[in-house]
Amino acid sequence: MNHSTTLGGKGSGSMVRVAGGLGVAACVIGLTIFLVSCGGYEGALSFSALPLVLGLPGLVLTILGAVFQENPEDTHVMGALFPCLLGIIGGVVEMSAWLHWTVFAK
């Protein structure tokens, strides 16, 4: 039984698992940046692009792994998609606070 993983799609969902790890890392880093900036250190917001940089490849790997791998489990795909999307959304919201973007109309 060969369980080697290639980009072509043979394997047991390891692309989706790596994507989930990137999403979880994006969420943890984003939450840390948020809590530190709430503590009064606005310089932490300069790292707000990091969750976005981790979440975007995680989302791409999730979609590629769900489409091209042999037997991706649905729960793993959804479990990887959710933190990746949270990392992307959190990164954009933190970047809006860092760069003083107008989010709501005045």
C-alpha positions as CSV (number, residue, x, y, z in Angstrom):
1,M,0.0,0.0,0.0
2,N,1.7,3.2,-1.2
3,H,0.6,6.4,0.6
4,S,3.0,8.8,-1.0
5,T,1.6,12.3,-1.8
6,T,2.2,14.0,-5.1
7,L,0.8,17.2,-6.5
8,G,-1.2,15.1,-9.0
9,G,-3.5,13.9,-6.3
10,K,-2.4,10.6,-4.9
11,G,-2.5,10.5,-1.1
12,S,-4.8,10.7,1.9
13,G,-5.7,14.3,2.0
14,S,-2.4,15.7,3.2
15,M,-2.7,18.9,1.1
16,V,-6.0,19.7,2.9
17,R,-4.3,19.0,6.2
18,V,-1.4,21.4,5.4
19,A,-4.0,24.0,4.4
20,G,-5.8,23.5,7.7
21,G,-2.5,24.0,9.5
22,L,-1.9,27.3,7.6
23,G,-5.4,28.4,8.4
24,V,-5.1,27.6,12.1
25,A,-1.7,29.4,12.2
26,A,-3.3,32.4,10.5
27,C,-6.1,32.5,13.1
28,V,-3.7,32.2,16.1
29,I,-1.4,34.9,14.8
30,G,-4.4,37.1,13.9
31,L,-5.9,36.7,17.4
32,T,-2.5,37.5,19.0
33,I,-2.2,40.6,16.9
34,F,-5.7,41.7,17.9
35,L,-5.2,41.1,21.6
36,V,-1.8,42.9,21.6
37,S,-3.2,45.8,19.7
38,C,-6.2,46.0,22.1
39,G,-3.6,46.2,24.9
40,G,-2.4,49.5,23.5
41,Y,0.5,48.4,21.3
42,E,-0.7,49.7,17.9
43,G,2.6,48.7,16.4
44,A,1.4,45.1,16.4
45,L,-1.0,46.0,13.6
46,S,1.9,46.3,11.3
47,F,2.0,42.5,11.3
48,S,-1.6,42.3,10.1
49,A,-0.6,41.1,6.6
50,L,0.7,37.9,8.1
51,P,-2.7,36.2,8.6
52,L,-3.6,37.2,5.1
53,V,-0.4,35.8,3.7
54,L,-1.0,32.5,5.5
55,G,-4.8,32.3,4.8
56,L,-4.6,32.8,1.0
57,P,-2.3,29.9,0.2
58,G,-4.2,27.8,2.7
59,L,-7.5,28.5,0.8
60,V,-5.8,27.7,-2.5
61,L,-4.4,24.4,-1.1
62,T,-7.8,23.5,0.4
63,I,-9.5,23.9,-3.0
64,L,-6.7,22.1,-4.9
65,G,-6.7,19.3,-2.4
66,A,-10.4,18.9,-2.4
67,V,-10.5,18.8,-6.2
68,F,-7.4,16.8,-7.2
69,Q,-6.8,14.4,-4.3
70,E,-8.1,10.9,-4.5
71,N,-10.3,10.6,-1.4
72,P,-10.6,13.9,0.5
73,E,-12.8,13.7,3.5
74,D,-15.5,16.4,3.5
75,T,-15.0,17.3,7.2
76,H,-11.3,17.9,6.6
77,V,-12.1,20.2,3.7
78,M,-14.6,22.2,5.6
79,G,-12.3,22.1,8.7
80,A,-9.5,23.6,6.6
81,L,-11.7,26.1,4.7
82,F,-13.1,27.7,7.8
83,P,-9.9,28.8,9.5
84,C,-8.4,29.9,6.2
85,L,-11.4,32.2,5.6
86,L,-11.2,33.5,9.1
87,G,-7.5,34.2,8.7
88,I,-8.2,36.1,5.4
89,I,-11.1,38.1,6.9
90,G,-9.2,38.9,10.1
91,G,-6.1,39.9,8.2
92,V,-8.1,42.4,6.1
93,V,-9.9,43.8,9.1
94,E,-6.6,44.3,10.9
95,M,-5.1,45.9,7.9
96,S,-8.0,48.3,7.7
97,A,-7.3,49.3,11.3
98,W,-3.6,49.6,10.6
99,L,-3.9,51.6,7.4
100,H,-6.9,53.7,8.6
101,W,-9.3,52.6,5.9
102,T,-12.8,54.0,6.0
103,V,-15.0,50.9,6.6
104,F,-18.3,52.6,7.4
105,A,-19.7,55.7,5.8
106,K,-19.4,58.9,7.7
